Amino acid sequence: MTVYRKDSHRTLRPMMSNPVRRMFRSTLKTIFRLISIMIPVSYCVVLLQHWGILNDIAYMAEPVCRIFGLRGETVLVLITSALGNIYAGIAVIQSIPFTAKEITIMALMVLLAHDLIIETTIQVKAGLSAFRIICLRVGGAIIGGLLLNQVLPESDTIIIHGIEANHLPFIDVMQHWLTGTLMLTFKLICITLALNILRYILDEYGIMKTFSRWITPLFFPMGLSRNMAFPWTIANISGLTAGISALLEYRKDDKISERDVGLFNYHISFSHSLLEDTILFLAIGVGIGWITLPRIMMAVAVVWIVKLLGNKDKRYLSGDSLIMM
């Protein structure tokens, strides 16, 4: 009996602790990734500002950015987010003074079109062409930015103070940059840790599956199959990569049709990571409604448009046809 207990203890202990260890390993990787992006990107932006190069970039981009109610400097936020990720965009945002209206418009545009290289590669696995995904997401960001510029009230209130680096001695610039970057990085690390613990609890105790069953009535008005409830929950709590993985598992088990897969892929092009990505922008002062409701509304609208077009031409639900015009 003693040997049996001893062996059982040795067997059960790793089983009990493995999920927790995986969660903390994942958290540490995310934190390392966050630090490796935030600090270098914000440092480069401050240097560009101090040397006057940012002013030249802003001058060239001003005519286009003005259409969205933004200043020329915002082009750096949009480009770094699109080619990099949200952390890179936030790193640029915290380095430059922005008003409440500007940061809200930028936040929505970034949330609609970020990490395009990696996320497009993942979405392609579920059937849509890379060209179509990029057109959808960039087009959505453009439409979202234009609409918010029309409906948001004008504001001169600076909620991201950044650094006026071209008017300060270099040593003062570095001091302000280091203080601001470390404070924001620490805040985002705390958010990341809390979110990973929350995701672990939701997954470990089956809360995500229960939640996905509760929200199934919402899927008809969204234009999606009720079978998409669990992949949708995963995509919006754990992120696009996890959502696509769950989707592919469902497809492998023949639980969903190719049509369902295609419509889901269209939907998450506009609306994914509603938990984490939204909270990241809440941390820097963006209102939740302006960056959440437009994404969901655009996702629902594009699914219904594709369904209507797909009734006439099935190619709209595949990855081989051209982007819908």
C-alpha atoms as a printed R data frame, in Angstrom:
    type eleno elety resid chain resno       x      y       z
1   ATOM     1    CA   MET     A     1   0.000  0.000   0.000
2   ATOM     2    CA   THR     A     2   2.800  2.394   0.809
3   ATOM     3    CA   VAL     A     3   4.438  1.910  -2.576
4   ATOM     4    CA   TYR     A     4   1.084  2.410  -4.312
5   ATOM     5    CA   ARG     A     5   0.485  5.719  -2.539
6   ATOM     6    CA   LYS     A     6   3.969  6.889  -3.282
7   ATOM     7    CA   ASP     A     7   3.657  6.063  -6.967
8   ATOM     8    CA   SER     A     8   0.198  7.582  -7.114
9   ATOM     9    CA   HIS     A     9   1.494 10.761  -5.523
10  ATOM    10    CA   ARG     A    10   4.322 10.975  -8.038
11  ATOM    11    CA   THR     A    11   1.913 10.364 -10.898
12  ATOM    12    CA   LEU     A    12  -0.820 12.730  -9.784
13  ATOM    13    CA   ARG     A    13   1.378 15.652  -8.805
14  ATOM    14    CA   PRO     A    14   2.693 16.401 -12.293
15  ATOM    15    CA   MET     A    15  -0.810 15.925 -13.675
16  ATOM    16    CA   MET     A    16  -2.177 18.499 -11.249
17  ATOM    17    CA   SER     A    17   0.609 21.027 -11.773
18  ATOM    18    CA   ASN     A    18   1.221 20.709 -15.516
19  ATOM    19    CA   PRO     A    19  -1.653 23.022 -16.602
20  ATOM    20    CA   VAL     A    20  -0.520 25.663 -14.109
21  ATOM    21    CA   ARG     A    21   3.095 25.388 -15.282
22  ATOM    22    CA   ARG     A    22   1.967 25.684 -18.901
23  ATOM    23    CA   MET     A    23  -0.077 28.751 -18.027
24  ATOM    24    CA   PHE     A    24   2.863 30.468 -16.333
25  ATOM    25    CA   ARG     A    25   5.253 29.487 -19.136
26  ATOM    26    CA   SER     A    26   2.814 30.995 -21.624
27  ATOM    27    CA   THR     A    27   2.541 34.126 -19.488
28  ATOM    28    CA   LEU     A    28   6.324 34.501 -19.264
29  ATOM    29    CA   LYS     A    29   6.638 34.137 -23.043
30  ATOM    30    CA   THR     A    30   3.979 36.807 -23.554
31  ATOM    31    CA   ILE     A    31   5.658 39.144 -21.068
32  ATOM    32    CA   PHE     A    32   9.044 38.645 -22.724
33  ATOM    33    CA   ARG     A    33   7.464 39.330 -26.112
34  ATOM    34    CA   LEU     A    34   5.754 42.439 -24.737
35  ATOM    35    CA   ILE     A    35   9.000 43.832 -23.271
36  ATOM    36    CA   SER     A    36  11.021 42.972 -26.393
37  ATOM    37    CA   ILE     A    37   8.549 44.974 -28.498
38  ATOM    38    CA   MET     A    38   7.490 47.864 -26.256
39  ATOM    39    CA   ILE     A    39  10.909 49.124 -25.209
40  ATOM    40    CA   PRO     A    40  12.769 49.076 -28.575
41  ATOM    41    CA   VAL     A    41   9.808 50.468 -30.555
42  ATOM    42    CA   SER     A    42   9.055 53.316 -28.157
43  ATOM    43    CA   TYR     A    43  12.798 54.124 -27.937
44  ATOM    44    CA   CYS     A    44  13.071 54.364 -31.738
45  ATOM    45    CA   VAL     A    45  10.004 56.620 -31.923
46  ATOM    46    CA   VAL     A    46  11.416 58.977 -29.276
47  ATOM    47    CA   LEU     A    47  14.723 59.144 -31.164
48  ATOM    48    CA   LEU     A    48  12.896 59.924 -34.417
49  ATOM    49    CA   GLN     A    49  11.028 62.676 -32.600
50  ATOM    50    CA   HIS     A    50  14.171 64.078 -30.964
51  ATOM    51    CA   TRP     A    51  16.073 64.182 -34.271
52  ATOM    52    CA   GLY     A    52  13.141 65.833 -36.092
53  ATOM    53    CA   ILE     A    53  12.631 62.891 -38.455
54  ATOM    54    CA   LEU     A    54   9.142 62.243 -37.078
55  ATOM    55    CA   ASN     A    55   8.117 65.771 -38.078
56  ATOM    56    CA   ASP     A    56   9.172 65.057 -41.664
57  ATOM    57    CA   ILE     A    57   7.210 61.784 -41.696
58  ATOM    58    CA   ALA     A    58   4.181 63.530 -40.196
59  ATOM    59    CA   TYR     A    59   4.345 66.309 -42.810
60  ATOM    60    CA   MET     A    60   4.291 63.786 -45.676
61  ATOM    61    CA   ALA     A    61   1.476 61.705 -44.145
62  ATOM    62    CA   GLU     A    62  -0.661 64.661 -42.994
63  ATOM    63    CA   PRO     A    63  -2.913 64.911 -46.120
64  ATOM    64    CA   VAL     A    64  -3.979 61.248 -45.867
65  ATOM    65    CA   CYS     A    65  -4.259 61.152 -42.067
66  ATOM    66    CA   ARG     A    66  -6.377 64.312 -42.017
67  ATOM    67    CA   ILE     A    67  -9.173 62.388 -43.807
68  ATOM    68    CA   PHE     A    68  -9.514 60.293 -40.635
69  ATOM    69    CA   GLY     A    69  -9.252 63.289 -38.304
70  ATOM    70    CA   LEU     A    70  -5.703 62.316 -37.375
71  ATOM    71    CA   ARG     A    71  -2.312 64.002 -37.449
72  ATOM    72    CA   GLY     A    72   0.535 62.759 -39.610
73  ATOM    73    CA   GLU     A    73   2.344 61.134 -36.671
74  ATOM    74    CA   THR     A    74  -0.393 58.517 -36.440
75  ATOM    75    CA   VAL     A    75   0.857 56.823 -39.597
76  ATOM    76    CA   LEU     A    76   3.618 55.262 -37.459
77  ATOM    77    CA   VAL     A    77   1.001 53.731 -35.140
78  ATOM    78    CA   LEU     A    78  -0.968 52.242 -38.023
79  ATOM    79    CA   ILE     A    79   2.053 50.859 -39.883
80  ATOM    80    CA   THR     A    80   3.775 49.327 -36.845
81  ATOM    81    CA   SER     A    81   0.503 47.702 -35.764
82  ATOM    82    CA   ALA     A    82  -0.309 46.349 -39.215
83  ATOM    83    CA   LEU     A    83   3.148 44.887 -39.817
84  ATOM    84    CA   GLY     A    84   3.853 44.111 -36.162
85  ATOM    85    CA   ASN     A    85   1.190 43.782 -33.489
86  ATOM    86    CA   ILE     A    86  -0.927 45.726 -31.007
87  ATOM    87    CA   TYR     A    87   1.930 46.023 -28.503
88  ATOM    88    CA   ALA     A    88   4.022 47.802 -31.140
89  ATOM    89    CA   GLY     A    89   1.170 50.210 -31.860
90  ATOM    90    CA   ILE     A    90   0.660 50.960 -28.159
91  ATOM    91    CA   ALA     A    91   4.403 51.547 -27.780
92  ATOM    92    CA   VAL     A    92   4.225 54.239 -30.462
93  ATOM    93    CA   ILE     A    93   1.033 55.747 -29.006
94  ATOM    94    CA   GLN     A    94   2.545 56.206 -25.548
95  ATOM    95    CA   SER     A    95   5.552 58.026 -27.032
96  ATOM    96    CA   ILE     A    96   3.574 60.841 -28.738
97  ATOM    97    CA   PRO     A    97   0.946 63.261 -27.330
98  ATOM    98    CA   PHE     A    98  -2.559 62.364 -28.614
99  ATOM    99    CA   THR     A    99  -6.075 63.640 -27.945
100 ATOM   100    CA   ALA     A   100  -8.987 61.468 -26.814
101 ATOM   101    CA   LYS     A   101 -10.554 61.532 -30.309
102 ATOM   102    CA   GLU     A   102  -7.288 60.669 -32.062
103 ATOM   103    CA   ILE     A   103  -6.472 57.743 -29.811
104 ATOM   104    CA   THR     A   104 -10.015 56.316 -30.093
105 ATOM   105    CA   ILE     A   105  -9.930 56.416 -33.913
106 ATOM   106    CA   MET     A   106  -6.443 54.901 -33.948
107 ATOM   107    CA   ALA     A   107  -7.460 52.188 -31.497
108 ATOM   108    CA   LEU     A   108 -10.369 51.038 -33.675
109 ATOM   109    CA   MET     A   109  -8.237 51.086 -36.836
110 ATOM   110    CA   VAL     A   110  -5.453 49.143 -35.090
111 ATOM   111    CA   LEU     A   111  -7.891 46.560 -33.702
112 ATOM   112    CA   LEU     A   112  -9.310 45.972 -37.183
113 ATOM   113    CA   ALA     A   113  -5.955 45.755 -38.976
114 ATOM   114    CA   HIS     A   114  -3.069 44.525 -36.814
115 ATOM   115    CA   ASP     A   115  -0.539 41.702 -36.997
116 ATOM   116    CA   LEU     A   116  -1.569 41.178 -40.627
117 ATOM   117    CA   ILE     A   117   1.352 38.957 -41.605
118 ATOM   118    CA   ILE     A   118   0.982 36.363 -38.843
119 ATOM   119    CA   GLU     A   119  -2.809 36.423 -38.441
120 ATOM   120    CA   THR     A   120  -3.405 36.259 -42.197
121 ATOM   121    CA   THR     A   121  -1.168 33.180 -42.388
122 ATOM   122    CA   ILE     A   122  -3.307 31.562 -39.663
123 ATOM   123    CA   GLN     A   123  -6.630 32.496 -41.286
124 ATOM   124    CA   VAL     A   124  -5.537 31.123 -44.657
125 ATOM   125    CA   LYS     A   125  -5.452 27.665 -43.046
126 ATOM   126    CA   ALA     A   126  -9.217 27.947 -42.607
127 ATOM   127    CA   GLY     A   127  -9.846 28.574 -46.292
128 ATOM   128    CA   LEU     A   128  -9.907 32.286 -47.179
129 ATOM   129    CA   SER     A   129  -7.264 33.724 -49.502
130 ATOM   130    CA   ALA     A   130  -4.621 36.047 -48.045
131 ATOM   131    CA   PHE     A   131  -5.598 38.772 -50.520
132 ATOM   132    CA   ARG     A   132  -9.219 38.661 -49.392
133 ATOM   133    CA   ILE     A   133  -8.359 38.717 -45.685
134 ATOM   134    CA   ILE     A   134  -6.016 41.713 -46.035
135 ATOM   135    CA   CYS     A   135  -8.533 43.624 -48.168
136 ATOM   136    CA   LEU     A   136 -11.282 42.946 -45.640
137 ATOM   137    CA   ARG     A   137  -9.264 44.001 -42.618
138 ATOM   138    CA   VAL     A   138  -7.576 47.058 -44.139
139 ATOM   139    CA   GLY     A   139 -10.866 48.085 -45.751
140 ATOM   140    CA   GLY     A   140 -12.624 47.655 -42.421
141 ATOM   141    CA   ALA     A   141 -10.013 49.821 -40.686
142 ATOM   142    CA   ILE     A   142 -10.470 52.558 -43.298
143 ATOM   143    CA   ILE     A   143 -14.269 52.494 -43.016
144 ATOM   144    CA   GLY     A   144 -14.131 52.374 -39.209
145 ATOM   145    CA   GLY     A   145 -11.725 55.322 -39.053
146 ATOM   146    CA   LEU     A   146 -13.836 57.419 -41.439
147 ATOM   147    CA   LEU     A   147 -17.055 56.710 -39.521
148 ATOM   148    CA   LEU     A   148 -15.578 57.447 -36.089
149 ATOM   149    CA   ASN     A   149 -14.144 60.709 -37.376
150 ATOM   150    CA   GLN     A   150 -17.692 61.767 -38.292
151 ATOM   151    CA   VAL     A   151 -19.452 60.714 -35.080
152 ATOM   152    CA   LEU     A   152 -16.887 61.423 -32.358
153 ATOM   153    CA   PRO     A   153 -17.010 64.897 -30.807
154 ATOM   154    CA   GLU     A   154 -13.983 67.119 -31.220
155 ATOM   155    CA   SER     A   155 -11.596 67.019 -28.281
156 ATOM   156    CA   ASP     A   156  -8.457 68.908 -27.370
157 ATOM   157    CA   THR     A   157  -7.950 66.862 -24.214
158 ATOM   158    CA   ILE     A   158  -4.588 65.086 -24.286
159 ATOM   159    CA   ILE     A   159  -4.955 61.637 -22.692
160 ATOM   160    CA   ILE     A   160  -1.606 60.298 -23.921
161 ATOM   161    CA   HIS     A   161   0.954 62.962 -23.030
162 ATOM   162    CA   GLY     A   162   3.987 61.337 -24.648
163 ATOM   163    CA   ILE     A   163   7.175 63.359 -24.915
164 ATOM   164    CA   GLU     A   164   7.889 66.594 -26.767
165 ATOM   165    CA   ALA     A   165  11.312 65.156 -27.518
166 ATOM   166    CA   ASN     A   166  12.413 67.788 -30.021
167 ATOM   167    CA   HIS     A   167  12.131 70.553 -27.385
168 ATOM   168    CA   LEU     A   168  14.050 68.893 -24.537
169 ATOM   169    CA   PRO     A   169  17.709 68.044 -23.816
170 ATOM   170    CA   PHE     A   170  18.538 64.435 -24.697
171 ATOM   171    CA   ILE     A   171  19.063 63.381 -21.057
172 ATOM   172    CA   ASP     A   172  15.590 64.690 -20.123
173 ATOM   173    CA   VAL     A   173  14.081 62.911 -23.117
174 ATOM   174    CA   MET     A   174  15.617 59.603 -21.998
175 ATOM   175    CA   GLN     A   175  14.434 60.097 -18.418
176 ATOM   176    CA   HIS     A   176  10.840 60.839 -19.489
177 ATOM   177    CA   TRP     A   177  10.879 57.962 -22.000
178 ATOM   178    CA   LEU     A   178  12.198 55.421 -19.497
179 ATOM   179    CA   THR     A   179   9.719 56.418 -16.787
180 ATOM   180    CA   GLY     A   180   6.700 56.392 -19.085
181 ATOM   181    CA   THR     A   181   7.663 53.163 -20.860
182 ATOM   182    CA   LEU     A   182   8.366 51.239 -17.663
183 ATOM   183    CA   MET     A   183   5.063 52.359 -16.093
184 ATOM   184    CA   LEU     A   184   3.027 51.358 -19.145
185 ATOM   185    CA   THR     A   185   4.945 48.092 -19.597
186 ATOM   186    CA   PHE     A   186   4.346 47.178 -15.943
187 ATOM   187    CA   LYS     A   187   0.629 47.940 -16.319
188 ATOM   188    CA   LEU     A   188   0.381 45.753 -19.444
189 ATOM   189    CA   ILE     A   189   2.330 42.936 -17.733
190 ATOM   190    CA   CYS     A   190  -0.187 42.973 -14.856
191 ATOM   191    CA   ILE     A   191  -3.059 42.887 -17.348
192 ATOM   192    CA   THR     A   192  -1.446 40.016 -19.275
193 ATOM   193    CA   LEU     A   193  -0.883 37.998 -16.098
194 ATOM   194    CA   ALA     A   194  -4.450 38.572 -14.896
195 ATOM   195    CA   LEU     A   195  -5.901 37.631 -18.305
196 ATOM   196    CA   ASN     A   196  -3.858 34.427 -18.517
197 ATOM   197    CA   ILE     A   197  -4.989 33.397 -15.028
198 ATOM   198    CA   LEU     A   198  -8.588 34.172 -16.002
199 ATOM   199    CA   ARG     A   199  -8.278 32.142 -19.217
200 ATOM   200    CA   TYR     A   200  -6.792 29.239 -17.256
201 ATOM   201    CA   ILE     A   201  -9.715 29.292 -14.799
202 ATOM   202    CA   LEU     A   202 -12.297 29.548 -17.604
203 ATOM   203    CA   ASP     A   203 -10.729 26.629 -19.453
204 ATOM   204    CA   GLU     A   204  -9.865 24.426 -16.466
205 ATOM   205    CA   TYR     A   205 -13.376 24.572 -14.990
206 ATOM   206    CA   GLY     A   206 -15.223 24.310 -18.314
207 ATOM   207    CA   ILE     A   207 -16.668 27.814 -18.016
208 ATOM   208    CA   MET     A   208 -15.916 28.639 -21.664
209 ATOM   209    CA   LYS     A   209 -17.987 25.680 -22.878
210 ATOM   210    CA   THR     A   210 -20.826 26.665 -20.561
211 ATOM   211    CA   PHE     A   211 -20.649 30.282 -21.740
212 ATOM   212    CA   SER     A   212 -20.637 29.192 -25.388
213 ATOM   213    CA   ARG     A   213 -23.870 27.252 -24.788
214 ATOM   214    CA   TRP     A   214 -25.485 30.309 -23.188
215 ATOM   215    CA   ILE     A   215 -24.759 32.549 -26.186
216 ATOM   216    CA   THR     A   216 -25.941 30.183 -28.940
217 ATOM   217    CA   PRO     A   217 -29.248 32.108 -29.408
218 ATOM   218    CA   LEU     A   218 -27.185 35.110 -30.568
219 ATOM   219    CA   PHE     A   219 -25.676 33.251 -33.485
220 ATOM   220    CA   PHE     A   220 -28.697 33.356 -35.788
221 ATOM   221    CA   PRO     A   221 -28.827 37.192 -35.847
222 ATOM   222    CA   MET     A   222 -25.051 37.176 -36.321
223 ATOM   223    CA   GLY     A   223 -25.480 34.962 -39.387
224 ATOM   224    CA   LEU     A   224 -23.394 32.124 -37.950
225 ATOM   225    CA   SER     A   225 -24.173 28.494 -37.228
226 ATOM   226    CA   ARG     A   226 -24.924 27.608 -33.594
227 ATOM   227    CA   ASN     A   227 -22.070 25.089 -33.891
228 ATOM   228    CA   MET     A   228 -19.693 28.056 -34.082
229 ATOM   229    CA   ALA     A   229 -20.385 29.090 -30.469
230 ATOM   230    CA   PHE     A   230 -17.366 27.371 -28.920
231 ATOM   231    CA   PRO     A   231 -14.775 28.420 -31.581
232 ATOM   232    CA   TRP     A   232 -16.206 31.962 -31.379
233 ATOM   233    CA   THR     A   233 -15.803 32.002 -27.594
234 ATOM   234    CA   ILE     A   234 -12.232 30.728 -27.889
235 ATOM   235    CA   ALA     A   235 -11.382 33.321 -30.578
236 ATOM   236    CA   ASN     A   236 -12.672 36.192 -28.455
237 ATOM   237    CA   ILE     A   237 -11.256 35.070 -25.113
238 ATOM   238    CA   SER     A   238  -7.998 33.355 -26.102
239 ATOM   239    CA   GLY     A   239  -7.330 35.042 -29.458
240 ATOM   240    CA   LEU     A   240  -7.544 34.416 -33.189
241 ATOM   241    CA   THR     A   241  -4.912 31.653 -33.283
242 ATOM   242    CA   ALA     A   242  -6.710 29.580 -30.637
243 ATOM   243    CA   GLY     A   243 -10.066 30.236 -32.326
244 ATOM   244    CA   ILE     A   244  -8.818 29.004 -35.705
245 ATOM   245    CA   SER     A   245  -7.298 25.933 -34.011
246 ATOM   246    CA   ALA     A   246 -10.662 25.103 -32.417
247 ATOM   247    CA   LEU     A   247 -12.355 25.707 -35.759
248 ATOM   248    CA   LEU     A   248 -10.025 23.304 -37.582
249 ATOM   249    CA   GLU     A   249 -10.606 20.643 -34.928
250 ATOM   250    CA   TYR     A   250 -14.365 20.989 -35.412
251 ATOM   251    CA   ARG     A   251 -13.935 20.715 -39.176
252 ATOM   252    CA   LYS     A   252 -11.744 17.630 -38.777
253 ATOM   253    CA   ASP     A   253 -14.496 15.984 -36.725
254 ATOM   254    CA   ASP     A   254 -17.140 16.912 -39.359
255 ATOM   255    CA   LYS     A   255 -19.063 18.955 -36.798
256 ATOM   256    CA   ILE     A   256 -19.350 21.943 -39.159
257 ATOM   257    CA   SER     A   257 -19.671 22.515 -42.904
258 ATOM   258    CA   GLU     A   258 -17.219 24.329 -45.173
259 ATOM   259    CA   ARG     A   259 -19.825 27.075 -45.495
260 ATOM   260    CA   ASP     A   260 -19.851 27.536 -41.704
261 ATOM   261    CA   VAL     A   261 -16.049 27.675 -41.680
262 ATOM   262    CA   GLY     A   262 -15.992 30.341 -44.387
263 ATOM   263    CA   LEU     A   263 -18.559 32.555 -42.661
264 ATOM   264    CA   PHE     A   264 -16.785 32.225 -39.305
265 ATOM   265    CA   ASN     A   265 -13.506 33.246 -40.947
266 ATOM   266    CA   TYR     A   266 -15.133 36.373 -42.348
267 ATOM   267    CA   HIS     A   267 -16.552 37.206 -38.932
268 ATOM   268    CA   ILE     A   268 -13.321 36.925 -36.955
269 ATOM   269    CA   SER     A   269 -11.488 39.039 -39.535
270 ATOM   270    CA   PHE     A   270 -13.266 41.964 -37.869
271 ATOM   271    CA   SER     A   271 -14.050 40.689 -34.395
272 ATOM   272    CA   HIS     A   272 -11.610 38.597 -32.366
273 ATOM   273    CA   SER     A   273  -9.784 38.951 -29.021
274 ATOM   274    CA   LEU     A   274 -12.635 41.085 -27.702
275 ATOM   275    CA   LEU     A   275 -11.380 40.440 -24.161
276 ATOM   276    CA   GLU     A   276  -7.616 40.986 -24.253
277 ATOM   277    CA   ASP     A   277  -7.197 43.525 -27.073
278 ATOM   278    CA   THR     A   278 -10.006 45.702 -25.739
279 ATOM   279    CA   ILE     A   279  -8.580 45.711 -22.203
280 ATOM   280    CA   LEU     A   280  -5.143 46.711 -23.527
281 ATOM   281    CA   PHE     A   281  -6.627 49.868 -24.997
282 ATOM   282    CA   LEU     A   282  -8.798 50.493 -21.948
283 ATOM   283    CA   ALA     A   283  -5.517 50.641 -20.019
284 ATOM   284    CA   ILE     A   284  -4.481 53.728 -21.993
285 ATOM   285    CA   GLY     A   285  -7.821 55.505 -21.700
286 ATOM   286    CA   VAL     A   286  -9.921 54.427 -24.706
287 ATOM   287    CA   GLY     A   287 -13.706 54.067 -24.245
288 ATOM   288    CA   ILE     A   288 -14.892 50.453 -24.521
289 ATOM   289    CA   GLY     A   289 -18.018 51.144 -26.601
290 ATOM   290    CA   TRP     A   290 -16.238 52.932 -29.443
291 ATOM   291    CA   ILE     A   291 -13.788 50.077 -30.027
292 ATOM   292    CA   THR     A   292 -16.082 47.087 -29.377
293 ATOM   293    CA   LEU     A   293 -19.494 47.730 -30.938
294 ATOM   294    CA   PRO     A   294 -18.156 48.846 -34.372
295 ATOM   295    CA   ARG     A   295 -16.089 45.641 -34.679
296 ATOM   296    CA   ILE     A   296 -19.051 43.400 -33.837
297 ATOM   297    CA   MET     A   297 -21.393 45.337 -36.132
298 ATOM   298    CA   MET     A   298 -18.948 45.172 -39.036
299 ATOM   299    CA   ALA     A   299 -18.388 41.439 -38.458
300 ATOM   300    CA   VAL     A   300 -22.155 40.769 -38.490
301 ATOM   301    CA   ALA     A   301 -22.704 42.969 -41.562
302 ATOM   302    CA   VAL     A   302 -19.979 41.289 -43.633
303 ATOM   303    CA   VAL     A   303 -21.286 37.792 -42.764
304 ATOM   304    CA   TRP     A   304 -24.806 38.648 -43.930
305 ATOM   305    CA   ILE     A   305 -23.479 40.302 -47.104
306 ATOM   306    CA   VAL     A   306 -21.386 37.214 -47.881
307 ATOM   307    CA   LYS     A   307 -24.363 34.930 -47.157
308 ATOM   308    CA   LEU     A   308 -26.540 36.872 -49.595
309 ATOM   309    CA   LEU     A   309 -23.834 36.885 -52.250
310 ATOM   310    CA   GLY     A   310 -23.029 33.233 -51.527
311 ATOM   311    CA   ASN     A   311 -26.596 32.226 -52.330
312 ATOM   312    CA   LYS     A   312 -25.956 33.431 -55.879
313 ATOM   313    CA   ASP     A   313 -22.288 32.475 -56.208
314 ATOM   314    CA   LYS     A   314 -20.727 29.839 -53.926
315 ATOM   315    CA   ARG     A   315 -17.231 31.168 -54.640
316 ATOM   316    CA   TYR     A   316 -17.762 33.909 -52.044
317 ATOM   317    CA   LEU     A   317 -17.574 31.247 -49.343
318 ATOM   318    CA   SER     A   318 -14.323 29.748 -50.642
319 ATOM   319    CA   GLY     A   319 -10.769 30.977 -50.627
320 ATOM   320    CA   ASP     A   320 -10.193 30.758 -54.353
321 ATOM   321    CA   SER     A   321 -12.347 33.523 -55.756
322 ATOM   322    CA   LEU     A   322 -11.502 37.191 -55.943
323 ATOM   323    CA   ILE     A   323 -12.409 39.569 -53.165
324 ATOM   324    CA   MET     A   324 -16.013 40.675 -53.337
325 ATOM   325    CA   MET     A   325 -16.488 44.089 -54.845
